[in-house]
Amino acid sequence: MSNELTNILTDEQDKEIHLMGLVVNECLINEGLDEDRASTVVAQALKITKGVLRGEVEPIIID
């Protein structure tokens, strides 16, 4: 199987990641972060998450 085909997220994974982003965004706003900044932080985090799942980005493990 080509590398391209193995790096595609399923619709289910994409939906789960999107829902996770909505929840995290709401939590950040509830903790006092302004809406625009919360959206920016979540967008960056989701981009990294998708990149890790596709194998495009190396995960950073913090002990």
Backbone as CSV, one residue per row, in Angstrom:
resi,resn,N_x,N_y,N_z,CA_x,CA_y,CA_z,C_x,C_y,C_z
1,MET,0.853,-1.183,0.000,0.000,0.000,0.000,0.895,1.241,0.000
2,SER,0.522,2.228,-0.777,1.354,3.425,-0.868,1.286,4.235,0.425
3,ASN,2.316,5.018,0.657,2.394,5.847,1.850,1.245,6.856,1.885
4,GLU,0.822,7.364,0.727,-0.280,8.323,0.668,-1.550,7.751,1.274
5,LEU,-1.867,6.531,0.952,-3.110,5.930,1.425,-3.099,5.671,2.925
6,THR,-1.943,5.412,3.498,-1.880,5.120,4.923,-1.909,6.384,5.772
7,ASN,-1.720,7.548,5.162,-1.671,8.798,5.909,-2.987,9.580,5.883
8,ILE,-4.050,8.958,5.439,-5.346,9.626,5.358,-6.159,9.275,6.605
9,LEU,-6.729,10.305,7.251,-7.580,10.070,8.406,-8.958,9.618,7.936
10,THR,-9.563,8.742,8.702,-10.922,8.333,8.376,-11.882,9.463,8.742
11,ASP,-13.079,9.426,8.194,-14.092,10.428,8.542,-14.379,10.389,10.035
12,GLU,-14.395,9.193,10.601,-14.652,9.026,12.036,-13.568,9.721,12.861
13,GLN,-12.312,9.511,12.493,-11.208,10.161,13.210,-11.299,11.679,13.077
14,ASP,-11.601,12.151,11.882,-11.701,13.581,11.647,-12.820,14.200,12.490
15,LYS,-13.964,13.518,12.577,-15.085,14.005,13.395,-14.720,14.030,14.874
16,GLU,-14.040,12.980,15.351,-13.636,12.925,16.751,-12.666,14.049,17.089
17,ILE,-11.733,14.298,16.198,-10.762,15.373,16.417,-11.472,16.723,16.433
18,HIS,-12.413,16.918,15.538,-13.173,18.168,15.489,-13.956,18.375,16.787
19,LEU,-14.631,17.325,17.255,-15.393,17.434,18.504,-14.479,17.718,19.691
20,MET,-13.321,17.085,19.720,-12.349,17.345,20.774,-11.959,18.827,20.755
21,GLY,-11.755,19.368,19.568,-11.406,20.774,19.440,-12.484,21.696,19.966
22,LEU,-13.735,21.364,19.691,-14.842,22.183,20.192,-14.887,22.188,21.713
23,VAL,-14.668,21.026,22.306,-14.696,20.909,23.772,-13.538,21.697,24.389
24,VAL,-12.348,21.524,23.837,-11.177,22.228,24.367,-11.350,23.735,24.204
25,ASN,-11.872,24.162,23.072,-12.120,25.585,22.834,-13.041,26.155,23.906
26,GLU,-14.116,25.455,24.198,-15.080,25.890,25.216,-14.416,25.952,26.588
27,CYS,-13.594,24.965,26.901,-12.889,24.952,28.191,-11.948,26.143,28.322
28,LEU,-11.217,26.447,27.256,-10.296,27.582,27.297,-11.045,28.895,27.507
29,ILE,-12.164,29.041,26.858,-12.974,30.252,27.013,-13.517,30.332,28.442
30,ASN,-13.976,29.194,28.961,-14.485,29.165,30.341,-13.399,29.495,31.357
31,GLU,-12.150,29.214,31.018,-11.023,29.513,31.918,-10.523,30.949,31.750
32,GLY,-11.176,31.727,30.886,-10.857,33.137,30.781,-10.078,33.577,29.552
33,LEU,-9.729,32.643,28.675,-9.028,33.022,27.456,-10.038,33.633,26.484
34,ASP,-9.645,34.715,25.805,-10.608,35.316,24.883,-10.875,34.370,23.707
35,GLU,-12.025,34.535,23.110,-12.511,33.594,22.093,-11.569,33.458,20.894
36,ASP,-11.032,34.575,20.415,-10.129,34.521,19.259,-8.857,33.750,19.583
37,ARG,-8.288,34.004,20.749,-7.049,33.320,21.144,-7.320,31.835,21.355
38,ALA,-8.450,31.507,21.975,-8.805,30.100,22.194,-8.926,29.378,20.855
39,SER,-9.566,30.010,19.897,-9.722,29.401,18.580,-8.378,29.177,17.900
40,THR,-7.474,30.139,18.043,-6.143,30.017,17.445,-5.371,28.864,18.077
41,VAL,-5.410,28.787,19.401,-4.702,27.722,20.117,-5.247,26.354,19.700
42,VAL,-6.562,26.226,19.650,-7.181,24.955,19.282,-6.857,24.588,17.835
43,ALA,-6.911,25.549,16.936,-6.597,25.269,15.524,-5.174,24.743,15.379
44,GLN,-4.226,25.345,16.098,-2.840,24.883,16.038,-2.710,23.474,16.625
45,ALA,-3.383,23.241,17.744,-3.326,21.922,18.382,-3.929,20.847,17.487
46,LEU,-5.031,21.148,16.825,-5.666,20.165,15.944,-4.806,19.894,14.711
47,LYS,-4.150,20.924,14.209,-3.253,20.736,13.061,-2.111,19.786,13.443
48,ILE,-1.558,19.982,14.630,-0.488,19.106,15.107,-1.010,17.697,15.339
49,THR,-2.182,17.577,15.962,-2.783,16.257,16.232,-2.981,15.485,14.937
50,LYS,-3.548,16.133,13.932,-3.764,15.469,12.648,-2.442,15.097,11.995
51,GLY,-1.453,15.962,12.122,-0.132,15.672,11.562,0.504,14.453,12.215
52,VAL,0.352,14.343,13.533,0.897,13.179,14.247,0.184,11.916,13.792
53,LEU,-1.129,11.966,13.710,-1.891,10.780,13.305,-1.572,10.367,11.866
54,ARG,-1.260,11.321,11.024,-0.904,11.012,9.632,0.559,10.608,9.496
55,GLY,1.329,10.763,10.565,2.746,10.439,10.514,3.597,11.548,9.932
56,GLU,3.042,12.746,9.817,3.765,13.885,9.243,4.560,14.649,10.291
57,VAL,4.187,14.493,11.556,4.809,15.226,12.660,5.192,14.226,13.738
58,GLU,6.379,14.387,14.297,6.808,13.521,15.398,6.136,13.990,16.688
59,PRO,5.528,13.077,17.432,4.922,13.482,18.709,5.991,13.867,19.727
60,ILE,5.660,14.815,20.580,6.549,15.213,21.663,5.974,14.621,22.941
61,ILE,6.769,13.795,23.597,6.306,13.153,24.826,6.950,13.872,26.003
62,ILE,6.121,14.389,26.893,6.600,15.108,28.069,6.372,14.219,29.287
63,ASP,7.456,13.943,29.984,7.355,13.101,31.185,6.926,13.904,32.381
